[in-house]
């Protein structure tokens, strides 16, 4: 796997998407989370009722419907549309991970959720842990993302295996 190189104009500050997903997850996923103060860890962590739950969030650069934007949903060129998670984030869905040369148990591996939004938060895609950890639903792919100058490894998921929410009149509606 090649090293990921940011383009000079890329900005990875995800404070706004974290705040948005905190509210979204409480209202639509029934999960109360807060920002994780630790760097290089999952973005959002559960509160007292569900401390092992985590949410990894990403704000995409597309506008409108993700599935109508081939520059994003067709990047792996599989002949069908997918939503994609960088392989470097796979650790959030592994039961055990190496940490400082020691094998450590990951208590949230089967509870962690992935959420991706578009640039104005009018479109939200949710990938549940049971989908991410299902070897029949996850497809390993390699392609060059729009914001990178080298190919990278990914976990890709079909549209029918994820939840897509659209903002309609101030409320999110789950696509059928």
N, C-alpha and C positions, 0 to 999 in steps of 0.2 A: 504494500500500500504506500503510495506516495505521500509525502508530507503535505499537509494542508497549508496553502499560502493565501493569506488575505490579500485582496486587491487594496491598493493604497487608499481608496475612497470608501472601503467597507467599514461599517459601524456595527459592532456587536453588543451595544448597550441594550439590554432587554428589560430594563426597568419598567417601561410602559406596558409591555406584554405581560410581565409578571403580575402587575397590579390588576390588569384586566382579567387574567385567568383566575386570580384569587376570587374575584366576584363571580365570574362565570361558573367556577367549580362548586361554589356554595349553592348557587341558584339552580344549576342544571345537572350537576353530577352528584349533588348531595354530599360533598366532601369539603370540610373546612381545613384550609391550608394557609400557611404564611410563608414569607420569603425566607429562604435558607440563608443564614448569615455566612456560611462557609463557602469559600471560593472553590471552584472545580468539583462541586457536588451537585446533586440534583437541585433544580431551581426552587421548587416549592416543597415544603414538608408539612406533614399533618399536625394538627393541633392535638389537644389532650384526648379527644374521643377516638382518634385514629392516628396515633403517632408514627406508625410504620408506613403510611401512605406517602408517596412522593409524586410530584408532577414535574416532568421535564417539558419546558415550553420553548417554542420557536415562533418568531414572527417572520412570515415570508414577505417577499417583495411584490407579490402579485396583487392585482386589484380585482374585486368581484369574485366570481365562482372559480375556485381552484380547478375543478374538473373541466372547465371550459378554457383553460389556459395551458395549451400543449408545451409551452416553454418551461413549465414546472411539472405537470403531471405525467408527461411522456419522456422525461429525461433518460430513464433506463432503456428506452426503445425496446420494450418487451412485446409490443403489439396490443397492449392494453394499458390503461392509465393506472398509476400508483401514487401513493404518498410515501415519502422516503425519510428514514431516520439515519443520520450518520452512524456508521458502525462503532465509532469511538464512544457512543452513548449506550451501546449494548450492555455495558456493565451494570446499568440500573435494573436490568431484567435477568441477571445471572444470580443464581442462588449463592455462589461463592465467588469471591474476587481476590486477586493478589493485592495486598496493600503493604508497602514496605517489606516486601519479600516474605510476607506471611499470608496464608490463606484465611480470609475473614468471611464470616457469614453475613449475608445481606438480608436483613429482616423484611425489607419492602419489595424484594425481587418479584413477587407474584401479586403485588398490590399497586405498583407504580404505573402511572398513566402518562401518555404522551399527548400533548396538545399543540397544534399548529394553527396559527391565525393568518389572515391576510393583512395587508398593510393598514386597513382602516377598521379592523375587527368586525367586519360585516359577515365574515365566513370563518367558521371554526371547525377544525377536524380533530376528532378524539380517537386515539387508538388505545383500547383497553389492554391490561396486562395479559389477559387470557389469549388475546390475538397475538401480541408480540412474542409470547413464549410458545406459541403453537408452530411447530416446525412445518406443518402443512400450509400455514397461512403466510409465513414470513419467507421472503425470497431474497437471497443474498445477491447483490448487484454491484457493479463498479461503473461509475460514470463521472464526468466532470460537471460539478454544480455550476450554476450561473455566477456565483460569487467567488469561485476558486480558479486558479490557473493550472491545476493538475487534477487528474482523476482521483477519486476517493472511493472507498468501499462503503456500501449502504445496506440497510435492511429496508426492503420495499414491501408494500401492502396494497392489495387490490381495493378498489372502491367499495365493493360489497362487504368487505371485512372491517371497515371503519365506520365511525359515526360522523356525519356531516351536518352541521348546524348553520342555518342562514338567519341573519337578522332581518325580521319582518315587523315593521311598525313598532320598533323598540324592544321586541322580544325575540329570543332565538327559537327557531323551529327546526326540529330534527327532520332531515329528509327521509322519505320512505324508501 
